Every structure is written in structure tokens, then in C-alpha cells.
């Protein structure tokens, strides 16, 4: 399988991989997302709580953030609000991942600054759609099923 989601790194003028921050407190879900994203050629950074998510985003400058709603210490809504106040991260897409399907939960996440709301559990095809939408021009096809 070839490297997917490459783009031109301006500083190095060499191909590099898009970086995704996975902010998720359940280790098994984090590992699954890591495996799926790496299989698609993406670089993955992980955070297990909301404070770690904000710190990792500031440090790593990801191209996309997958934000769990139920993070400990600082929930996904509060972490998203903090990220949106940081000029360097204000345009980074944040996709909210939540087990809550009710409209108010979706409204709260979007009002906090999320770009998209995905209800867990979700199909792998839904993840691929999210990646194509928020990482345009960086692949979106993969050679193997998962």
C-alpha cells in the first residue's frame, strides 16, 4: 500500500503525512482509531483527556482533530472551545465523536466550534468520508479493507 494523505510540507519541500490528533479516553477506542488512521497513511497523536488534547494540539499542530465528547478532566466541548480561542488552531477541523445522538448534543458541539458531529459507533466508511472531507487532496482511497 502506498503512502496516503501526503502533502507538501512547506518547510521541508518533502512529502509528509497529514497528522490527526485522536482525543479519546478509552484506550481500546484510541488504539482502534490509531490503527485505522495509520493504515490510511496518516500520522497519529493521542490524548486521553481534555487537557492533554489541548496541550497536544498546541504542540503538534495537527491537520485534523477527532474529539471525544466524554473526555475526563476537561470534556470535549470545553476542550474544543479552548482550541478555537487559539489563533494557530482556529482553522483546524474538529470532528466531535460521541455516543449521544440527540439533537441538543449535536447543537452544543457545533456551537462550541466543531466542524462535524459523528455518532459512535460508526462504520469505517463514515470515517473515510470524514477524512476525505477534512483532509482534501491527501488521498482518501485505501487498498485494503479493515
N, C-alpha and C positions, 0 to 999 in steps of 0.2 A: 504494500500500500504506500502510495506517495504521501509526502507531507501535505496536509490540508490546512486551509486558512492561512497561507503565507501572505505577507505583505511587505512592502519596502520599509525597512527601518531607516528613517531619515539620517540618524546619526552615523550608522554604520554602512549604509548603502548595501546591505546584505539582506537576503530573505530571513525572516524570523517568524515565529509563531505568534498568533494572537493569544493574549493572556486573559483567562477567566478566573475571577475570584468566586469561589464557592463558599458562601457563608451559611453553614448548616451545623446545628448542634448534635445531630445524630450521626455517629461515626459511620455506621453502615450506609446511610444515605450519601454521606460525603464521599465514601470510598466508591460507591456505585457511580456517582456523578463524575468523579475523577477518572474512573476507567472509561466511561462513555466519552468524555471530552478528550482525553488523551488518545483514544482510539481514532478520534477525528482530527488528530494532529495539533491539538491545542495545548498550550501550557496552562497549568492549573496551580492556583494558590488557594490555600484553605484557611478558614477561620471558624472557630467553634462557638463564639459568642459575638454579640453586637459590638463590644469594644474592640475585640480582635479584628472584626470586619472593617471597622473604620480605620484602625491602625494599618492593617494590611493594604487597604485601598490607597491610603496616602503614600505608603512606602513603595508599593508595587506598580501603581498606576495601571490597573487592568483595563482591557478593552471592553469588558462586559462583566457585570456582577450578577450572580444568581443569589438572591437574598431570601433566606427562610424567614417566615413571619414569626415563628416562636422561639427566637434566639434567647438564651438566658442573659442576665445582667442588663442588656440593652436590647429591646426587641427589634424586629426588622423594620417596623415603622419608624422608630426613633433613630435607628442607625441610618436609614435612608434620608431622613430629614437632616442629620448631621452631614452626610455626604453631599447633599445638594447645596449646602452652605459653603462648601469648599470649591473655590473657583477652578482648581485644577481637575476636579472630578465632576463638575456640574453637568457636563455633556456625556458622561459615561452612561450607557444604558444600564438600567437596573431592572431585572426581571424578578418579580416577587413570586416565591414558591410557597404555597400554603395549602393546608388541608381544609380550609374554610371556604366553602363555595357560595356563601350568602352574599348578596349584592353589597351590603354595608362594608364587609371586609374588603371587597374589591375597591370600593369607593375610597376607603381610608388609605389603602396602599397607593392608589393613583394620586390622591390628594397630597400624600407625603412626598411624591416625586418619582414613583416607579413608572417605568415606561410600559410595562406589561404585567399581567397577573396570570399565573398558571396554577391551577388547582392540582394538588397531589392526591392520589398518584396520577401520573400522566404517561402516555405512550411515548416510546422512543421517537416516533415520527414527530411528535409535538416538540420535543427537544430540538430535533433537526430544523424544524420550522423557525424556532426561536433563534437558533444560531444563524440561519440564512438571513433572517430579518435584521438582526442586530450586529452581525459581522459581515456586511455586504462585501462582495469581491474577494472573499477569503475562503472560498471553497463552498461546501455545503453538500457535497456528494461524498459518499464513502463506499469502499469496495466490498466491505463485509457486513453481514448482519450482526446484530448484537443480541 
